[in-house]
Amino acid sequence: MSPESLRPFERRFRRAGRAGTGTRMLAEETPVALSYNGATLAVMMATPSDLEDFALGFSLNEGIVASADEIEQIDAVAVDDGIDLQIRVPEGVSERLSKRRRAMAGPVGCGLCGVESIEQALKSHAPVTSDFAIKEGVIGAAIASLTKVQPMNAETGAVHAAGFWMPDEGLVMAREDVGRHNALDKLAGALARAGADTANGATLLTSRVSVEMIQKIAAIGAPITLAISAPTALAVRTAEQANITLVAVVRGEDHEIFTHPRRITNGEIADVA
């Protein structure tokens, strides 16, 4: 956790009928530009931590690069009022970028700001092919493992997290950000840098599941998604098409399986999709 990611603020409060004053740590929110070979492609509001993971994960999830090897260098440069992630890619990648240029000023809750067409917003990925499955009884414990490893959210109560869980290893890694899309991009970058076997684990989310979150998970190649909050209707249809098992509204042992339940095993559930 970067020290610049949290800031102390004085405030007055009322709690349990009593008034007081004191300091609360708040999550920092910073404009982060993603620039490729000197040209800015997007500006996102993000938490200024794990920025190399963010740059790599964004590049992979947006289809800008096909693999981590296509990124030659990443430099985080402090600029007036923000950070410029200067990403160096080969000329061939630059040519692809010029064909899908966009200038994006994305607020925290927006994962599709600046796309140029409906077709681009609804972009599809190759279906996930993994047959990886988990037992129904581990779902609650997996989500609980993510909620226990959120240092920024523990301080602020205002930060999302995305994690990757494997049955034999538990929570492999997690990333936090004020933006749920950014947290998932950071996770994607961390997984790629670690060479993680994403076909044999589950993505964990503390946020609601929208279509762009499923699109990013499909790019990661993870076959199962477990989320605390509910999905949108389009997210469910997209998960169905992407062959992703979507489990949401996880509350302890309670949960709801929306797509491809064959990967959740207890001897009773059969895939009806």
C-alpha positions in Angstrom: 0.0 0.0 0.0 1.5 3.3 -1.1 1.5 6.1 1.6 0.1 8.4 -1.1 -3.0 6.2 -1.4 -4.4 7.3 2.0 -4.7 10.8 3.5 -5.7 11.8 7.0 -8.5 14.3 7.4 -9.9 15.9 10.5 -13.7 15.7 11.0 -16.4 16.0 13.6 -18.6 12.9 14.2 -21.6 11.6 16.1 -21.6 8.0 17.1 -23.9 6.1 19.5 -25.4 9.4 20.6 -22.0 11.1 21.4 -20.2 13.8 19.5 -16.5 14.0 19.0 -13.6 15.0 16.7 -10.7 13.1 15.3 -8.9 12.0 12.2 -10.2 9.6 9.5 -8.0 8.1 6.7 -9.5 8.7 3.3 -8.7 7.0 0.0 -6.8 9.1 -2.4 -8.3 9.6 -5.9 -5.9 10.7 -8.6 -6.1 11.3 -12.3 -3.9 8.7 -13.9 -3.1 9.0 -17.6 -2.2 5.9 -19.6 0.1 7.1 -22.4 1.5 4.9 -25.2 4.6 6.0 -27.0 4.0 9.5 -25.9 0.3 9.8 -26.8 -2.4 9.6 -24.0 -5.1 7.1 -24.6 -7.1 7.3 -21.4 -7.3 9.2 -18.2 -8.8 7.3 -15.2 -9.5 8.4 -11.7 -7.6 5.8 -9.6 -5.8 5.0 -6.4 -2.1 5.7 -6.9 -0.9 2.3 -5.9 0.3 -0.8 -7.9 0.5 1.4 -10.9 2.6 -0.9 -13.0 0.1 -3.7 -12.5 -2.6 -1.2 -13.5 -0.8 -0.2 -16.7 -0.2 -3.8 -17.7 -3.7 -5.1 -16.7 -5.4 -2.2 -18.5 -3.3 -2.8 -21.6 -4.2 -6.5 -21.6 -7.9 -6.2 -20.8 -8.4 -3.5 -23.4 -6.7 -5.6 -26.0 -4.0 -3.0 -26.6 -1.3 -5.7 -26.2 -1.7 -9.5 -26.5 0.8 -10.4 -23.8 3.0 -8.8 -21.2 6.0 -9.2 -23.5 4.6 -6.5 -25.8 5.2 -3.9 -23.2 8.8 -2.7 -23.3 8.8 -0.2 -20.4 6.4 1.4 -17.9 7.3 4.7 -16.1 5.1 6.4 -13.6 5.8 10.1 -13.9 4.4 12.7 -11.5 2.7 15.6 -13.4 0.7 18.6 -12.2 -2.4 17.2 -10.3 -1.8 13.6 -11.4 0.3 10.7 -12.7 1.3 9.9 -16.2 1.8 6.2 -16.8 4.2 6.3 -19.8 4.1 2.9 -21.5 6.5 2.0 -24.3 5.2 -0.5 -26.9 6.6 -1.7 -30.3 5.6 0.2 -33.4 3.2 -2.5 -34.5 1.2 -2.0 -31.3 1.2 1.8 -31.9 -0.4 1.2 -35.3 -3.2 -0.8 -33.6 -3.7 2.0 -31.1 -4.1 4.6 -33.9 -7.0 2.6 -35.3 -8.9 2.7 -32.0 -7.9 6.1 -30.6 -10.0 7.6 -27.8 -9.6 10.3 -25.2 -11.2 9.1 -22.0 -11.8 11.1 -18.8 -13.4 8.4 -16.7 -15.0 8.9 -13.3 -14.6 6.2 -10.7 -17.9 4.4 -11.6 -17.3 4.3 -15.3 -15.7 1.5 -17.2 -16.8 2.3 -20.7 -16.2 6.0 -20.9 -15.0 7.2 -24.3 -15.8 4.1 -26.4 -16.6 5.1 -29.9 -19.4 2.7 -30.8 -22.0 0.3 -29.4 -20.1 -2.6 -31.0 -16.9 -1.5 -29.1 -18.9 -1.3 -25.8 -20.2 -4.8 -26.3 -16.9 -6.3 -27.5 -16.6 -10.1 -27.0 -13.7 -12.3 -26.1 -13.1 -16.0 -26.9 -15.1 -18.2 -24.5 -13.2 -19.5 -21.5 -12.5 -23.1 -22.1 -11.3 -24.3 -18.6 -13.3 -27.1 -16.9 -12.0 -26.0 -13.5 -14.6 -26.5 -10.8 -14.9 -25.8 -7.1 -17.0 -27.2 -4.3 -20.0 -25.2 -3.3 -18.9 -25.1 0.4 -15.8 -23.1 -0.3 -17.5 -20.1 -1.9 -18.2 -18.2 1.3 -14.7 -18.9 2.7 -13.1 -17.6 -0.6 -15.0 -14.3 -0.4 -14.2 -14.0 3.3 -10.5 -14.4 2.5 -10.7 -11.3 0.2 -12.6 -9.1 2.7 -9.9 -9.9 5.3 -7.0 -8.6 3.0 -8.0 -5.1 2.2 -5.8 -2.7 4.2 -7.0 0.4 2.4 -10.6 -0.4 2.7 -10.1 -1.3 6.4 -8.8 2.3 6.9 -11.3 4.1 4.7 -14.4 2.0 4.0 -14.4 3.3 0.4 -12.2 1.0 -1.7 -13.0 -1.9 -3.9 -11.0 -5.1 -4.2 -10.4 -7.8 -6.8 -8.6 -11.1 -6.0 -7.7 -14.4 -7.4 -8.3 -17.6 -5.4 -7.1 -21.2 -6.0 -8.3 -24.2 -4.0 -4.9 -25.5 -2.9 -3.4 -22.0 -2.3 -6.3 -19.9 -1.1 -6.1 -16.2 -2.0 -3.2 -15.9 -4.4 -3.2 -12.1 -4.7 -5.5 -9.1 -4.4 -5.5 -5.5 -5.5 -7.5 -2.4 -4.2 -8.7 0.8 -5.9 -11.4 3.4 -5.5 -12.6 2.2 -8.9 -13.8 -1.4 -9.2 -12.6 -1.6 -12.8 -9.2 -0.3 -11.8 -8.9 -2.9 -9.1 -9.6 -5.7 -11.6 -7.1 -4.2 -14.1 -4.5 -4.1 -11.4 -5.2 -7.7 -10.5 -4.9 -8.7 -14.2 -1.5 -7.0 -14.4 -0.3 -8.7 -11.2 -1.5 -12.1 -12.5 0.3 -11.6 -15.8 3.5 -10.4 -14.2 3.4 -13.5 -11.9 2.6 -15.9 -14.8 -0.3 -17.2 -12.8 -2.4 -20.1 -14.0 -5.7 -18.2 -14.4 -7.5 -21.1 -15.9 -7.5 -22.9 -12.6 -8.9 -20.4 -10.1 -11.7 -18.0 -9.4 -11.8 -14.2 -9.6 -13.2 -12.6 -6.5 -15.0 -9.2 -6.5 -16.3 -6.9 -3.7 -18.4 -4.9 -6.1 -21.4 -5.3 -8.3 -20.8 -7.2 -11.5 -21.4 -5.2 -14.7 -20.7 -6.2 -18.3 -17.3 -4.6 -18.5 -16.2 -6.5 -15.4 -17.1 -9.8 -17.1 -15.4 -8.7 -20.3 -12.2 -8.1 -18.3 -12.5 -11.4 -16.5 -12.9 -13.1 -19.9 -9.7 -11.4 -21.1 -8.0 -12.8 -17.9 -9.3 -16.3 -18.8 -10.7 -17.1 -15.3 -13.5 -19.6 -15.5 -15.3 -18.7 -12.2 -16.3 -15.4 -10.7 -17.5 -14.9 -7.1 -18.9 -11.6 -6.2 -20.4 -10.0 -3.1 -22.9 -7.9 -5.0 -25.5 -8.6 -7.7 -24.8 -8.7 -11.5 -26.6 -6.7 -14.1 -28.8 -8.5 -16.7 -26.3 -7.8 -19.5 -23.4 -9.1 -17.3 -25.3 -12.4 -16.9 -25.9 -12.7 -20.6 -22.2 -11.9 -21.3 -21.0 -14.4 -18.7 -23.2 -17.0 -20.4 -21.7 -16.3 -23.8 -18.1 -16.2 -22.4 -18.6 -19.6 -20.7 -17.9 -18.0 -17.2 -19.5 -19.4 -14.1 -21.0 -16.4 -12.3 -21.8 -16.7 -8.6 -23.0 -13.5 -7.0 -24.7 -12.1 -3.9 -22.4 -14.1 -1.7 -23.3 -13.7 1.9 -21.6 -16.3 4.1 -22.8 -19.7 2.9 -25.6 -18.1 0.9 -25.0 -17.3 -2.8 -26.7 -17.3 -6.2 -25.4 -19.1 -9.3 -26.4 -17.3 -12.5 -24.5 -19.1 -15.3 -22.7 -22.4 -16.0 -23.4 -24.1 -12.6 -21.6 -27.3 -13.7 -18.4 -25.8 -12.2 -19.9 -25.6 -8.7 -20.1 -29.1 -7.4 -22.0 -30.6 -4.6 -23.6 -33.6 -6.3 -26.9 -31.9 -6.9 -26.3 -29.1 -9.3 -26.4 -29.8 -13.0 -25.7 -27.4 -15.8 -28.9 -26.5 -17.6 -27.4 -23.9 -19.8 
